């Protein structure tokens, strides 16, 4: 985990889908009010399952802290914009 000016970066490389979701949930629960984004680094080739699971788990108002999900600066990154 890396925190830079209101953004938490979470590396999910090497995790199974279930482990990755639990790690994201943990980061969401402990993120302070000054954090406005969680940047998930899941990778492109092996990380597509994690990306899809994150989108399924946290989109459509399923988590009250997540305002929206957007792609990062490359296909291996997904960003959760927080409320």
C-alpha positions as CSV (number, residue, x, y, z in Angstrom):
1,X,0.0,0.0,0.0
2,X,1.2,3.5,-0.9
3,X,-0.6,6.7,0.2
4,X,0.1,9.8,-1.9
5,X,-2.0,13.0,-1.4
6,X,-5.5,11.4,-0.9
7,X,-4.8,8.4,-3.1
8,X,-4.2,4.9,-1.7
9,X,-2.4,2.5,-4.1
10,X,-3.0,-1.2,-3.5
11,X,-0.9,-3.8,-5.4
12,X,-3.0,-6.9,-6.0
13,X,-0.5,-8.8,-8.1
14,X,-0.3,-12.5,-7.2
15,X,-3.5,-12.6,-5.3
16,X,-6.5,-14.9,-6.1
17,X,-9.8,-13.1,-6.8
18,X,-11.2,-13.7,-3.3
19,X,-8.0,-12.5,-1.6
20,X,-8.0,-9.3,-3.8
21,X,-11.6,-8.5,-3.0
22,X,-10.9,-8.9,0.8
23,X,-7.9,-6.7,0.5
24,X,-9.8,-3.9,-1.3
25,X,-12.6,-4.2,1.3
26,X,-10.1,-3.8,4.1
27,X,-8.5,-0.7,2.5
28,X,-12.0,0.8,2.0
29,X,-12.9,0.3,5.6
30,X,-9.8,1.9,7.0
31,X,-9.5,4.8,4.5
32,X,-9.9,8.2,6.2
33,X,-12.1,11.0,4.9
34,X,-9.1,12.6,3.2
35,X,-8.7,9.7,0.9
36,X,-10.7,10.3,-2.3
37,X,-9.4,7.4,-4.5
38,X,-8.1,3.9,-4.2
39,X,-5.9,2.9,-7.1
40,X,-5.9,-0.9,-7.6
41,X,-2.8,-2.3,-9.5
42,X,-3.9,-5.7,-10.7
43,X,-1.9,-6.2,-13.9
44,X,-3.2,-6.7,-17.4
45,X,-2.7,-10.3,-18.4
46,X,-3.4,-12.2,-15.1
47,X,-5.3,-9.3,-13.5
48,X,-8.3,-9.2,-15.8
49,X,-10.3,-11.6,-13.5
50,X,-9.5,-9.3,-10.5
51,X,-10.5,-6.3,-12.5
52,X,-13.9,-7.9,-13.5
53,X,-14.5,-9.0,-9.9
54,X,-13.8,-5.5,-8.5
55,X,-16.2,-4.0,-11.0
56,X,-18.9,-6.6,-10.1
57,X,-18.3,-6.2,-6.3
58,X,-18.1,-2.4,-6.0
59,X,-20.1,-0.9,-8.9
60,X,-23.9,-0.1,-9.0
61,X,-24.0,1.3,-5.5
62,X,-23.0,-1.9,-3.8
63,X,-20.6,-0.2,-1.5
64,X,-21.6,3.1,0.1
65,X,-18.0,4.5,0.0
66,X,-17.5,3.9,-3.8
67,X,-18.8,6.8,-5.9
68,X,-17.6,5.3,-9.2
69,X,-15.1,3.0,-10.9
70,X,-12.9,4.2,-13.7
71,X,-9.9,2.8,-15.7
72,X,-6.5,3.9,-14.6
73,X,-3.6,5.2,-16.8
74,X,-3.1,1.7,-18.3
75,X,-5.2,-1.5,-18.6
76,X,-3.6,-3.0,-15.5
77,X,-5.0,-0.3,-13.1
78,X,-8.5,0.3,-11.9
79,X,-9.5,3.3,-9.7
80,X,-12.2,3.5,-7.1
81,X,-13.4,7.1,-6.7
82,X,-14.7,7.5,-3.1
83,X,-17.5,9.6,-1.7
